[in-house]
Structures are given as structure tokens and as C-alpha cells.
Amino acid sequence: MINRKGKGIRRPAAILAAVGLTFAGLTACGSDSSTASSADTVRVVLAAEPTTLDPIAGARSGQVVWDTVIEPLVPTNLDLEPTKDGLVTDWERTDDTTWTFTLREGVTFSNGEPADAEAAVFALTKVRDEPSSILKSFWTNAESFTAPDPTTLVIKTKAPQYDLVNNLGTIYMIPPKYYAEKGPEGFSTAPIGTGPYVFESQRAGRDMTVVRNADYWGDKAETEKIVFSWSSEASQRLALLRSGSADIAYDLPPAQQEEAKNANLKVVATESAMKIVSFLQTDKAPFNDPDVAKAAALAVDRDQIVDGIFSGGAAADGGLLNVKPGEQPDEVVNQDVAQAKSLMKGRSVKVTITYPAGQYVNIEEVAQAVGGQLEGVGFKVKYNAIDYGSLVTQVAGGELDGLYLFAAVPNVAVPSFFVNGFVRSASITKNCGSPELDAMADEAVTAADTEAAEAVYDEINRIAVVERNCYIPLYRMVYAIATAKNVSGLVYNPINATDFTGVKVG
């Protein structure tokens, strides 16, 4: 058997302790007093309900749930590099534009459909061509996907692409017949995959339940069932854990982390690859004026935000394309209030700051802090708090103006992921694309290797962030999870996924 533990950038998270305090009457959206603690059930409280469990159309905020059921073609190890211990067991670059992959033999989806090369072709084609695909721009270089036999997948690209293997980490295997029958919405309500768990049920607005897949191709999950519920209030998530109504609590901000430690709970906080970025709509007023965009960038002090709101519990980061935790860009824009005011020329410029209410830790405070800094140089700020699903829809539809706060979450740890998602003309955000940047993106991805591409990506970052100010990167999230003292085996990774297969209660 293949040992799944350690796959998928699985970084060990907390095996944490809890105290027996009681908070009567507290329930998360979806928690149910009838779901008692037992060795067979793990109760997880998230910060928000996943908007969809369809990996084709869904933002990766739902990955913590669907990753238990649906697997990527290529997982990633703790060094954020692709591995051969998943559904794909080997690969070879047969020429500059052709890659051949070997799939694990005999794997089936939980509904009995073969998880073979034809299924991989189906998933890849959906991601590249489906109008609702959130990752379309990542696969524009793919010319063809073919399956010469059940265990062989061949991908031909239009131009050479050194990091193609990494990008297979964005492709989740879905059963072709079932997905075609159900469609994206139907699949989201009852997803099917090859993973260590099988989706059992969901109660809209309340909870989602997965159960152990007895026929899983790898090591079987330790516990029978996981019940996911959610609460937007961090204090409630912690209270549910302390009261014994939950076993694992996600997304604890600094105040709740400190409270948990004072209550003799163990908390592990991991710097993630997810960063919060201010996106400026530079094709619309007011940021179509380069001086106004530059003034906004110069107004923001990310260190002040990290220290004042997170008490250091986040990592200030002024770059966009430095993907791995700990990496820093060559050039950043630092706060310069005097220069920002000079660029504003005494004008009072109206700007809307849009942010996803409750989606990220302390995001409202962050929005207010950015707004306050903008007001300090002459902007007149209006706040627009919307739900995350609406934000994604409006971003993809080009409906927003002004500035919006959005998480940059790399599914795979290569700069091209953010370039394709945010910088290219055909990207999701479409706020900075130009023929010049598109050509540079093509140059980078056709480089011989990572080292050769690095200089090009540094220049893309300089132009997009430092020169044109399409983005004001703020900070990397430091992700904190707590568990009850009788829970062990939870493994969290920096690209915001969790391996639950080794979790035990009791």
C-alpha cells in the first residue's frame, strides 16, 4: 500500500490539547448536538461554508472538504515539489512539447468508473475548455490530451513548458460519466472521486459529511467519518472546541490563539503560501490614472497592518510571484506618505474597497486599515463587504472597480500559477494584462528550467507590482489550527489543504 501521509505538501500540524470547559447552547452553522464525540467521528469547524465542491468551477476555499474525496493527478511533497506516489506514478518529457505520464493501474472512482487515462483526459479538457472553469487560463498552452492506453496520458503543448508537471497538481480526477450526467451543480451536491473518503451527505447551510472509503487504493483512513460544519466567528469556533462540541477548529486569529494557549490548548500556526493582496482595477477610474494607482501603493504600510491587526501573526509580503513561504521579491513598494500626497495633487479621489466578509481571518479590520491609510493621503473611501461567492463571480465578470481584497492561493508552488491567474490578459482578474506582460509570461514558461525562468518572473513582478501598481501585496496568512487533546495525526500543508487520513480521536 502507498502511504498517503506526507503527500500533498502535508506539513505536520498541531496535535493539540483541549480542556473540559462547557459553553452551553453554542453551535456552529451545521453542528448538531446529536453528533456526539466518538473514536469513529471527527468533527471539524471551518471558518466558512465551501461555495462549491466542484473542483472545476470552485475556488480552492472548498478544498479542505473536497480533497478528502477527490484527488489531484499529481500530489506535492513537503518541499512543495511534485511526487510520483499519487494517481500518476511516473512521467517523461519525450520532446520539448510532449509529456508522457503513467497512471496507477486498477484505480476506480467510488461509483465504479475507471480512474484511467481517459478520465484524466476528461478532467483536463474540462479545466481547459469549460466556460465555468476557474483555472482556464492555466491551460491555454495545452494543445491536446490523449490516452493511448488506460495507463498512459500524453499532453502536447503549443510551446515548451518546463513546469507542466507541477500544473497537474491543479487537476482533480472526476468520473466522466457521472460528471456529465450531474453537471457542475449536481456534482457539487454529491461529489465522487478516488480519495480516502466517500461523500455521504450535506445539509445546506449546516454541515457536510464524508465517510471512510473501504476500497481506497492507498492506506485506509483511521477514522470512519468526518463531519464539517462552519462558523464565521472565531470565538465560537474556539468555544465549540473547548466545550467538546468539536474536535478540530480552523482559522484561529491571534486573540483566539492566545486564549487557546491560556486554556492549556496546544496551537500550531504555520506560515502558508496563501497571501492577501489588494487588487487595483487599473483599467477603470480612479486607478486608470497611473499617479493615483502609485499613490495608493505608496499609502499602504503592510508592516503596520501585520503588527497592529495580527500582532505579528502574519508575514508581511510585498511581492506577488514569490510563491513559497519565506521567499521575498527583489523589489517592493514601501510606504511613502509624502510622495503619495504629492501624486494626489490635493485631489479627493473616491475609491471603493471590496472585500469578502468573514472569508479570511480579520479581513474586515484589514480592509479598514487599508482604507484608513488611503484616506491619509487624500482618498475618500467607501467599503463594500460581500460574500465570497459573489466576490469571485464579480471578479471573474470584470464587474468591480476600485480596489478589492482577494487571496492569492497557489495550488502549486510555481510563479506561473499566479501569472496565469492574475497577470495575463486572459487571467481571472484581468486587471493588469498587456501584450508586454503576456510575452514575458510566455518567455518564462518556455525557459529551460526554474532557474532560467526566475529572472523573467522577477521582471514581471517588478513591472506589475512596483512600476504599474496593479497589485498591493499585503501579507501571507499564518494558518492556525487547534484540536482536542485526544486528537492526533492531523497534517496541514502551506497551500491550504489538510490530510485527515491519519487522524485519530481517543
N, C-alpha and C positions, 0 to 999 in steps of 0.2 A: 504493500500500500504506500501511496505517496503521502508524506506528512505535510498537510496544508499549513501547519503552524510555521510562521516565519515567511510566508508568501505574501505577495501584495503589499510590499513595503510595511509589513507588520512590525511595528515597533512596540516592545512591551509597554503596556500602560499600567495603571495602578492596580494592585491587588490590595484593596483598601478596607479599612475598618469602619464599623458603624457603632453607635451607642443606642441603647434601647429607650429613646425618648418617644413620647406619644404626642401626636398632633391630630387630635380627633377631627374628623369631618373634612380633612384636606384630601382632594383627589385631583389628579391631572385630567385633562380632557382625554377621556378614553380609559382611565383607570377604573377598576371595578372591584368593589370590596369582596366580591366572590372569588377573585383571583388570588388565592392565598399563597403565601410563600411556601415553596417546596423544592426538593432537590431536583425535580423534573422540569421546573419552570423558572426562567429568568425574566424579570420584569424591568424593562428599560424605559426611562423617561427622557424624551428628547425635548429640544427647545421649540420645535415647530413640526407641524404635520407635513410629511412629504407631499408636494403638489402633484406628483405622479410617480408611478413605479415602472413606467415605460422608459428604458434606457436610451431609446432612440430620440424621444422628444423631451426627456426630462433633464432638468438641471441637476447637478450632482449632489444637491442637498438631500435627495432621496436615496442616495447610495447606501447609507448606513442600513437601510431596510432591504433594498433590492439586492445588495451584494451578498446577502445570506442565501438568496435563491438563484440569482443569475451570475454567471462567471464571465470575466473577460477572457479573450483568447490568450493573451499573454500577461501574466501577473508580474509584479515588480518586487524586488527584494529590499532589504533594509538599507541598502546603499542607493536605492532609487534607480536600479538598473533592471532591465527585463530578464526574466529567468525562463528556463525550459521545463519547469515542473508543473505546468498547468495544462490547459487543453492543447496547447501547441508544445510539442516536445523537441522540436529542432527546426532550424532554418538555415538557408544558404542564399547568398546573393550570387545568382548564376551569371548575371551581367549587370551593367550599370543601371538598367531599368527593370530588371526582373528579379523577384524574390520568390523562393520556393519554401513552403512551410509544411512540416509534418504534424498531423493531428493525432492525438491519442486515440488508439483503436478501441472500439467497443463501447464508447460512452454514449448514453442516451439521455434525452430530456426526461423529466419525471412523468410525462404523459406517454412515453414510449417512442417518440420520434427520435431518429438517429441524430446525434450531435456530431455530424460528419462535415466533410469539406463543403458539401452543397449547402449545409446550414450556415457555415461561415460565409460563403458567397452571398447568401440571402441577407445576413446581418450587415455585411459590408456594403452591399448595394443599397439597403435601406438607409444606412447612415449617410452615404454619399448623395442619394437621389431623392429621398423623401422630403417633401416641402416642409414638414414639421420637424425635421431633424435639426437638433441644436448644434450638431457637430459637422454640418455640411462643408463648411469652409476648411475643415481639417483634411478633407479627402478630395479636393479639387484636382490634385496631381495624379490621382489614380485613374488609369486608362481602362483596365479590365481586371476582373476577378474570375478565375476559372478553377474547376475541380476535376482534374484528370482522373482521379480515383477517390474513394471515400476518405483516405487519409492524407491526400495531397492538395494543398491550396497554392495556387500561383497568382501572384499580384504583379501586374505590369504597370509601371508609372510612365507618365508623359516625359518627365525629366528625371535625372538621378535624384534620389532622396536617401541621405545617409541614415536618417533616424526613423525609417519606416517601421522597423520592429517595435520601437517604443510606442508608436501610434496605435499598434494593435492592442495596447492596454486600454484604449478608448472603445473598443468593440466588444460588446457583451453578446454572448451567444443566446439567440432566441429561436424557438421552434417554428420553422417556416409555415407549416400548415395551420397551426394554432394561431399564430400572429395574424396571418392573412384572414382567417375566419373571424377573429375577435376585433381586429383593428386596434389602434393605439389606446382608445378609451377602454375597450373591453379587456385588453391585455393588462392595463394598469390596475383594474379591479381584481384580477386573478392572474398574476404573472406566473410563468412557468420557465424553469431553467434547468441547469445541470448541477446546481450547487448543493452544499451540505444540508440545506433545509428546503422544505416544500412549503409554499404559501398555503395557509389554511383558511384564513378569513380576514375581513376587515369590517369594522363598523364605522361608517362615515363620521368623521369628527371625533371619534372616540379612541379606537385602537386598531392595531394590525397584529396578526398572529402568524408565526411560522413554526413548523414542526420538523423534527429530525427526518432527513431523507435516508431511509434504511438501505436504499440502493445506491448511495453516493459512491462514485468511483474512487474517492480518496478516503482518508481517515474519517470515521463517523464522528458526528458531533457528540460531545459529552452529555449535553442535556437534551431533553425531549422537546422542549418548547421555549420560544421567546415571544413575549408579548410587548409590543412597542406602543407606548402612549406618549403624550406630549403636554407640556405646559410652557407658555411663553414667559412665565415668571420664574426667575432663577431661585428665588427664595422658596417657592412652592416645590420646585424640583428637589431642592435640598431637604425640605421638610418631609417630603414623601420618602426619601431615603432614610432619614433619621427615624421616622415613625415605623419603619418596617413595611411600608406600602410599596416600596420599590427596592430593587437590588442594585441598579446602576443609574446614576444621574449624570447627564451630559451638560456641557457648556456652562460651567460654573465661573462667573466673573470673580475678580479679586475679592470682593467683600464676602461672597459665599465661600470662596476657598478658605479664607481666614476663619470664618465661622465653623467650617467643617473641621479644620485643624484643631480649633479650640474645643470642639466637641469630641476630640480624640479620633476623628476620621482621618484616614490617610488619603491625600490628594496628590495625583501626579499630573503635572502640567507640561505639555510637550509643544515646543515651537513647531507650528505646522507650515506647510507650503502655501496655505491659503492666506492671501493678503487683501486688505481692504483698500480700494482705490477710488479716488474721485475722478469720474469721467466727465470731461468738458465737451459739450456739443459744439465743436469748433466750426461747424457748417451753418450754425444758426446764431442769431443775436442772443445774448450780447457777446458770446465768445468767438464769433466770426471776425471780431476786431482783435488782431494779434496782441495789441497793447493791453487790452482788457484781460485776455487769457493769461498773459505773462504776469499781470498784476495779481490775479487770483492765485497763481502758483507761488509768487513771492510773498503773499499774505499768510500762507499756511506754515505753521510750526508743528511738525509731526512729533517732535520730541516732547513738546508741551502737552499734546494730546495723550501720548503714551504715559507720561508721568502723572498727568493730572487726572485722567479718567481710569487708567488701568494700574496705577501705582507701580509702573514698570512691568506689569503682567502682560505685555505685548512687546513686539520688537519693531522699533521704528525702521522703516524701509523706504528709501526714496527712489527705488528702481522698479521697472515693470518686468524686464526679461531675465532678471536674476531669479531663477526658479527654485533652487534648492535652499532649504533653511541654512542660514549662515552666510550665504553668498551676498555680496554687495556690489552695486554697479560702480563703474569708473567715475561717473559724473551724476550729481543730483542737483536739484534746486533747493537752496536753503532760504529760510525766511529773511526778507529784507523789506521792512515796512516802509522805509523812506523811499526806496526805489519804486515800490508798488504804488505809493501815493503819487509819485511823480508821473507814472504812466497813466494814472487815472485822471490827471489834469483837472482835479476839482469836480469831476463828474460824479453824480449819484446814479449808479447803474443798478437797475433791478435784475435780480437773479433768483431763480427757483432752485432750491436744493431738495431733490427727491431721494428718499431712502426707504428700504423695506422694513416696516415696523415689526419689531420682535424677531427678525430673522437672525441677526448677529448680536453677539454679546455687546451691550451698552451702545448699540448703534444710534439710538436717539441722542444720547449725550455726545457722541462723535459728530453727528450732524449739527447739533447746536454749537459745538466747539468750532467746527469749520466755518459755520455761519458767522459766529462772533468774530473770528479772525478776518473774514471777508469784510464785515461791517467796519472793522477797524481801519480799513484803507479806503472806504468810500462806497462799498456796495450796499444796496438795500435788499435784504434777504427775505424770501418767502419760503416756508417749509411745506413740503408735500410728502406726507407719510402714507404709503400704500402697502398692500400686501405683496409678498414676494412674487407670487404668480403673476400679478398684474404688472409688476416691475419688469419681469422677464419678457412678457408679451409686448410691453410698450418700448422696451429697449430694442427688441428684435424688429418691431414695426417702425422704428425711427420716429416714434411719437413724442419723445421728450425733447425739451430744450434745457438750457441752463446747465446745471451740474447734478449728477446723481452718484450715489454711493453704491458700489457693487463689489462683490467679492470676486477676485481672480483666483480660481481654484484649478491648479494643474492636475488633470487626470494622469498625465505622465510628465516626468521631470525633464522636459526639453524646452528650450526657448521658443521653438516653432509653435508650441501649443498656444502660448499667449499671442504670438504674432498672427497666427491663423484666426484665433478667436477674437482679437481686439484691434489689430493694427491693419491688416489687409483691407482693401476696398470692399471685398466681399465678406468681411467679418461680421460677427454678431452685432457689434456695437456701431460699426460704420461711422465712427466719429473722427477718424484720422487718416483714412486711406488716401493714397496718392499713387500715381504711376511710379514715382521715385521709390517710395517705400515698398511697393509691390515688387519692383525689380530687385531691390535689395533682399527682400524675403526669398525670392527665387534663387538669388545668388547664394544665400546662406544655406538653404536646404539642399542645394546641389553640391555643396562642398564635399570634400573627400571624407571628412570626419568631424568630430566635435571640436577639436582644436582649430581646424581651419575655419569653421563656421563662427567661432566665438568673436572674432574681430568684427565681423559683419553685424552680428547681433548687438554688440556694444554700440556700433554706429547707429543702428536702428533705434536703440533705446535713447541715445543722445538726441537724435532728431525729434522723436515723438514726445519725449518727456521733458527734455531740457530746452530744446530750441522752440518747438511748436506748442508745447504745454497742452497737449491733448489729454494728458493724464496728470493727476497729482497723487502719486502713490503715498500711502499713509503708514501702514504698519502690517506686519504679519500677525496673525492670530496665534496666541498661545492657548492651546486647547486643554481644558481641564476636565477630567472625569473622576468621579468618585464612585466607589462601590461599597456595599455592606461588607462587614468583616468576614462573613462566611462565603464570600465570592472570590474565586481565583481564576486565573487563566485568561483574562481579557487582554487582547493585544490591539493597540491603536497605531495607526500609521500617519505620517505627516501629510498625506494627500486626502485626509479626512475620510478614511474608511476604517472599519473595525473587523477583526477576525473574532467571531464568537465561538468557533468550533471547540476551543479548549476550555470554555467557561464552565465552572462547576459551582453549584450552590450547596453549601453544607460541608 
